[in-house]
Amino acid sequence: MAMLQRIDTVPAPFRPEPISQEEGGALFRAALNLFARWGVTDEQAAVLTDMPVRTYRRWKAEGPGRISRDGLARLSNLMGIHKALRIIFQEPQRGYDWIKAPNAAFGGASALQVMIGGELTDIMRVRRYLDAERGGW
């Protein structure tokens, strides 16, 4: 007679943030540079970072405050998109321009149009597409 295996149903303890606030600050500063190269408006950047435009502009001028887990995930995925584009395109400017170019993979919309849908999953959709294109993960 087979013994039933005991399954642990106790919830796992809350995980600390996978990215520290210091790392998040560095990601935010890198995103500011990336947004400039992509030609993203402050309004679009605020949607990408999921914050009010006034807050985005204050952080842009004075440095970031405390970044939420969602904000850290957004910044991390934006950097992943940048990395994938640098791998795919030898000339950096082509990667920067790709963000606003119409793309059949997105039904004719640009990657930026997809990402400013406002959800983290919109940014992740673009990252997954690029990771698949470059043969990553």
C-alpha positions as CSV (number, residue, x, y, z in Angstrom):
1,M,0.0,0.0,0.0
2,A,1.4,3.4,-1.1
3,M,1.9,6.1,1.5
4,L,0.4,9.5,0.8
5,Q,3.0,12.2,0.6
6,R,2.5,15.1,3.0
7,I,2.0,18.4,1.3
8,D,3.1,21.6,3.2
9,T,0.2,24.1,3.0
10,V,1.8,26.7,5.2
11,P,2.2,30.0,3.3
12,A,5.7,31.0,2.5
13,P,7.0,34.0,4.3
14,F,6.9,37.4,2.5
15,R,9.9,37.8,0.3
16,P,12.0,40.9,0.6
17,E,12.2,43.1,-2.5
18,P,14.3,41.4,-5.2
19,I,15.7,44.8,-6.2
20,S,16.9,47.2,-3.5
21,Q,15.8,50.8,-3.3
22,E,19.4,51.9,-4.2
23,E,19.3,49.7,-7.3
24,G,15.9,51.0,-8.0
25,G,17.2,54.6,-7.9
26,A,19.9,53.6,-10.4
27,L,17.3,52.0,-12.6
28,F,15.2,55.1,-12.5
29,R,18.1,57.3,-13.5
30,A,19.0,54.9,-16.3
31,A,15.3,55.0,-17.4
32,L,15.4,58.8,-17.6
33,N,18.3,58.5,-20.1
34,L,16.5,55.8,-22.0
35,F,13.3,57.8,-22.2
36,A,15.3,60.8,-23.7
37,R,16.8,58.5,-26.3
38,W,13.4,57.0,-27.1
39,G,11.9,60.5,-27.4
40,V,9.3,59.7,-24.8
41,T,7.3,62.6,-23.3
42,D,6.9,63.1,-19.6
43,E,3.3,62.0,-19.9
44,Q,4.3,58.8,-21.6
45,A,7.1,58.2,-19.1
46,A,4.6,58.7,-16.2
47,V,2.4,56.0,-17.7
48,L,5.4,53.6,-18.1
49,T,6.5,54.2,-14.5
50,D,2.9,54.2,-13.3
51,M,2.9,57.5,-11.5
52,P,1.2,60.9,-11.8
53,V,3.0,63.2,-14.2
54,R,3.7,65.7,-11.4
55,T,5.4,63.0,-9.3
56,Y,7.4,61.8,-12.3
57,R,8.6,65.4,-13.1
58,R,9.5,65.9,-9.4
59,W,11.5,62.6,-9.3
60,K,13.1,63.5,-12.6
61,A,14.3,66.8,-11.2
62,E,15.1,65.8,-7.6
63,G,15.7,62.1,-7.7
64,P,13.3,59.2,-7.0
65,G,11.5,58.6,-3.8
66,R,10.5,55.1,-2.6
67,I,9.8,52.9,-5.5
68,S,7.1,50.3,-5.2
69,R,7.6,46.6,-6.2
70,D,5.5,47.3,-9.3
71,G,7.7,50.3,-10.1
72,L,10.8,48.2,-9.7
73,A,9.4,45.5,-11.9
74,R,8.5,48.1,-14.6
75,L,12.0,49.6,-14.5
76,S,13.6,46.2,-14.6
77,N,11.5,45.2,-17.7
78,L,12.3,48.5,-19.4
79,M,16.0,47.8,-18.9
80,G,15.5,44.3,-20.3
81,I,13.9,45.8,-23.4
82,H,16.9,48.2,-23.8
83,K,19.3,45.3,-23.4
84,A,17.5,43.1,-26.0
85,L,17.4,46.0,-28.5
86,R,21.2,46.5,-28.0
87,I,21.7,42.9,-28.7
88,I,19.4,42.8,-31.8
89,F,20.6,46.0,-33.4
90,Q,24.3,46.8,-34.0
91,E,23.6,50.5,-34.3
92,P,22.1,51.8,-31.0
93,Q,20.0,54.4,-32.8
94,R,18.1,51.7,-34.7
95,G,17.0,50.2,-31.4
96,Y,15.9,53.6,-30.1
97,D,13.9,54.2,-33.3
98,W,12.4,50.7,-33.2
99,I,10.4,51.7,-30.1
100,K,8.1,54.1,-32.1
101,A,8.0,52.2,-35.4
102,P,4.9,50.3,-36.4
103,N,5.2,46.6,-35.9
104,A,3.2,43.8,-37.4
105,A,3.8,41.7,-34.3
106,F,1.7,44.3,-32.4
107,G,-1.0,44.6,-35.0
108,G,0.7,47.6,-36.6
109,A,1.1,49.5,-33.3
110,S,4.5,50.5,-32.1
111,A,6.1,49.0,-29.0
112,L,5.7,52.3,-27.3
113,Q,1.9,52.3,-28.0
114,V,1.7,48.8,-26.5
115,M,3.7,49.8,-23.4
116,I,1.7,52.9,-22.7
117,G,-1.4,50.7,-22.3
118,G,-0.5,51.4,-18.7
119,E,-0.2,47.8,-17.3
120,L,3.0,46.1,-16.2
121,T,1.9,43.2,-18.5
122,D,2.0,45.6,-21.5
123,I,5.7,46.3,-20.9
124,M,6.3,42.6,-20.3
125,R,4.6,41.8,-23.6
126,V,7.2,43.9,-25.5
127,R,10.0,42.4,-23.5
128,R,8.9,38.8,-24.1
129,Y,8.6,39.5,-27.8
130,L,12.2,40.9,-28.0
131,D,13.6,38.1,-25.8
132,A,12.1,35.6,-28.3
133,E,13.4,37.5,-31.3
134,R,17.0,37.6,-29.9
135,G,16.7,33.9,-28.8
136,G,16.9,34.6,-25.1
137,W,15.2,32.6,-22.4
